[in-house]
Amino acid sequence: MAAGEQVRTRGGAGGAPALAIFQASLRALLTGRRWIVVAVLDAIFVLLAVLLATQTDAASHQLHLVELFHRLGLPALLPFVALLFSTEALGAEVEDRTLIYLTLRPLSSVSIVVAKFAAAFVITLAATWLPLLISFVLLGLNDTPAGQLPALLLAGAIGSAGYCAVFLLLGLLLRRALLIGAIYILTWEGAIAALSTSAAHLSVRFYTFGVYAGILRRDEFLNGEPYPAPAGAFIFLLLVVLGALWWTARRLRRTELK
């Protein structure tokens, strides 16, 4: 059941309207078959961490942890998990035609969008932090350089926020948001950004890696990979989040007027 339908049937039960929408969105996103895909993505990430921990020399575990995050976490785990939840957060309301139950409430479009974003972000963060923490325990717990765990968690958080904001907008704008988002991840964020430095400057992945690498401060683990200054990367991703949420709220406000 979409969050808008839950708010209607329960009369937007107690509490502030934005909080009610956030809670209803959480309940809606915690159900459904998307969790099967999320579980598979998490399991693949953890399985690779287990294989690297058991089949490689302990001295190379830190390098493998960086490579695992860089080669699988950034281009696949973070964006696909965010895609699954964020396109559904508003996209389900559009598809089920329950968006009207949200827009008729005494609440600004900004508050609705922030509540939806917060719900998608919280679930995405939990679903991505879990495999990152497990991989750190397997590969980085012993002889870990300072900053490895904060780098993983902060990069995972800001990267998830960037993807969630972008895909929330996509879910409102397009009917086939899930398919188009997957194509975007595989082509632009994956292949094109990996091959072209110019294209990489327009990808969430590039700046998320900048935050991670800047906190880690161990260039010997990065194989000469270019990355932006961490402070600039963080600010850029924050602007992406704010810009995408503003655009989503503006579009939602137009929907209210129709």
SVG drawing of the C-alpha trace seen along z (x, -y; Angstrom):
<svg xmlns="http://www.w3.org/2000/svg" viewBox="-10 -25 61 44">
<polyline fill="none" stroke="black" stroke-width="0.4" points="0.0,0.0 1.4,-3.4 2.0,-5.9 -0.7,-8.2 -3.2,-5.5 -2.1,-4.7 -2.4,-8.4 -5.9,-8.5 -7.2,-5.2 -5.7,-6.1 -6.7,-9.7 -3.0,-10.8 -3.0,-9.4 -1.5,-11.4 1.6,-13.5 2.8,-16.2 1.7,-15.6 5.3,-15.3 6.1,-12.7 3.0,-10.8 4.1,-10.7 7.6,-9.7 6.3,-6.8 3.8,-5.7 6.5,-5.8 8.8,-3.7 6.1,-1.1 5.4,-1.1 9.1,-0.8 9.7,2.0 7.4,4.3 7.6,5.7 9.8,7.9 12.4,5.2 14.0,6.6 14.9,9.8 17.1,7.7 18.6,5.8 19.3,9.0 21.0,10.4 23.2,7.3 24.2,7.3 24.9,11.0 27.1,10.7 29.1,7.9 29.5,9.9 30.4,13.1 33.2,11.4 34.5,10.0 34.5,13.5 36.3,14.9 38.9,12.1 39.3,12.6 39.8,16.3 41.7,16.7 44.2,13.9 47.1,12.8 46.2,10.8 48.7,8.1 46.6,7.3 43.2,7.2 43.2,3.4 43.8,3.0 41.1,5.5 38.7,3.6 39.3,0.4 39.0,2.2 35.8,3.9 34.2,0.6 35.6,-1.2 34.8,1.5 31.5,2.9 30.2,0.7 30.2,-2.6 29.2,-1.5 26.6,1.1 25.6,1.5 24.9,-2.2 23.2,-3.3 21.0,-0.2 19.8,-0.1 19.0,-3.8 17.2,-3.3 15.0,-0.6 13.7,-2.6 13.8,-6.2 12.0,-5.7 9.3,-3.9 8.9,-6.6 7.0,-9.0 6.7,-6.8 4.3,-4.4 2.1,-7.4 1.9,-8.4 1.3,-4.9 -1.4,-4.2 -2.9,-7.7 -2.6,-8.3 -0.5,-11.4 -3.6,-13.5 -4.0,-12.3 -0.7,-13.8 -1.0,-17.0 -4.4,-17.8 -3.0,-17.8 -2.1,-21.1 1.6,-20.6 4.0,-22.2 5.4,-20.3 8.9,-20.7 7.8,-19.0 6.3,-16.1 9.4,-15.7 11.7,-15.9 9.6,-13.2 9.7,-10.9 13.5,-11.5 14.2,-10.8 12.3,-7.5 14.1,-6.3 17.5,-7.5 17.1,-5.8 16.3,-2.5 19.0,-2.8 21.6,-3.7 20.7,-0.7 20.8,1.6 24.2,0.3 25.9,-0.2 25.3,3.4 27.5,5.0 30.0,2.3 30.4,3.0 30.6,6.7 33.3,6.2 35.2,4.0 35.1,6.7 36.3,9.3 39.0,7.3 39.8,4.2 39.4,5.0 43.0,6.0 45.9,3.6 43.4,1.0 44.7,-2.4 43.1,-5.3 40.0,-6.5 39.0,-3.4 35.7,-2.8 34.7,-6.5 35.6,-6.8 33.4,-3.8 30.4,-5.0 30.6,-8.7 31.1,-8.0 28.3,-5.4 26.0,-8.0 26.7,-11.0 26.7,-8.8 23.4,-7.2 21.9,-10.7 23.0,-11.9 21.5,-8.9 18.3,-8.9 17.7,-12.6 18.3,-12.1 16.2,-8.9 13.4,-10.4 13.1,-13.1 13.3,-10.4 10.5,-8.5 8.2,-11.5 9.1,-12.5 9.1,-9.2 6.8,-6.2 9.6,-3.7 12.0,-5.3 13.3,-2.0 14.4,-0.9 15.7,-4.3 17.6,-4.6 19.2,-1.2 20.3,-2.1 21.8,-5.4 23.7,-3.5 25.1,-0.9 26.0,-3.3 26.8,-6.7 27.8,-6.0 29.4,-2.7 31.0,-2.5 31.2,-6.1 32.3,-7.7 34.9,-5.0 36.4,-5.6 36.1,-9.4 37.5,-11.8 35.3,-14.6 32.1,-12.4 33.2,-11.3 32.9,-14.9 29.2,-14.7 28.7,-11.5 27.7,-10.9 30.2,-8.1 33.2,-10.3 32.5,-12.7 31.5,-9.9 34.9,-8.3 36.5,-11.7 35.0,-11.8 36.1,-8.3 39.7,-8.8 40.1,-12.1 39.2,-10.6 41.3,-7.5 44.4,-9.4 46.3,-6.3 47.2,-6.9 49.0,-3.6 45.6,-1.9 44.1,-4.0 46.2,-2.9 46.6,-6.4 42.8,-6.9 42.0,-10.6 39.6,-12.0 38.4,-15.5 39.3,-17.2 37.1,-15.7 35.7,-19.0 34.7,-20.1 33.3,-16.6 31.1,-16.8 29.8,-20.2 29.1,-19.2 27.1,-16.2 25.2,-18.3 24.3,-20.7 23.1,-17.8 20.9,-16.6 19.5,-20.1 19.0,-20.8 17.3,-17.5 14.9,-18.0 14.1,-21.6 13.4,-20.4 11.2,-17.5 9.3,-19.9 8.8,-22.4 7.5,-19.6 5.2,-18.3 3.8,-21.8 2.9,-22.0 1.2,-18.6 -0.9,-20.0 -2.1,-22.9 -3.4,-20.6"/>
</svg>
